């Protein structure tokens, strides 16, 4: 499944994974579920849920400075 991952305020990635969960998508873009929230249509989704949308938004919860 091809998924567009928009990391808000940073980058956009295109990933192609067979039957991914949201945690798989995060790993593909080198992010940890401990540092981000994944949103679909503006609503948070659990990391262990299978991906059902071709577009996801990722919000970073912790950002170093």
Beta strands, then each sheet from edge to edge (+ up, - down):
strand 1: 2-7
strand 2: 12-16
strand 3: 36-40
strand 4: 43-44
strand 5: 55-60
sheet 1: 2+ 1- 5- 3+ 4-
end
